[in-house]
Amino acid sequence: MIGSLLILGFTLSLDNFRPSVAFGGLRPDWRRSLQIAAMFGFWDGVAPLVGILIGHYWSESIGSTGEYVGAIALAAYGLYLVIRAWRTPAPEELDQPWAVFGLLVPLSADNIVAGASLGLLGFSPWLAPPVFGVITFVMALVGLQVGRAAAHVICIRPDLLTGVALVVMATVLGPRA
């Protein structure tokens, strides 16, 4: 039971790992990285709790909608960064936390569905949410550091690179028609 929960938590954290790598391209400092990873972890912990408590009703109504919302949010923020990079000088730090944190809710939509399924299987609301939150925190922190390291090697504006990466991710990882 715990093993399958850990595997599911790792799998669900991957949708937050990928944008974390892209956000790492903005070269956030260690404090900001911890803050971003904590928010990713928090929302990925709250989402299955909501799913478990709400149950089957939401799992049917939000399933495909969550994929569209997440892809649209990634693409919109990516386009915002690309346009901003063309129109302004390079930023010194991640200065739009509202935009980063605004992506966290749609990226956690799949955890609501997973939580609803776990609720139907009888999982405790006290077990899955903290496990998912901690796994996502770790994966997001690793992703941010990988992106930060890559941004030091690749000689391109980090906000432009991040914007392009987010648009590509939204296109490739978005829902299939």
Salt bridges, closest charged atoms under 4 A:
GLU60 OE2 - HIS56 NE2 2.13
ASP95 OD2 - ARG84 NH2 2.96
ASP159 OD2 - ARG157 NH2 2.62
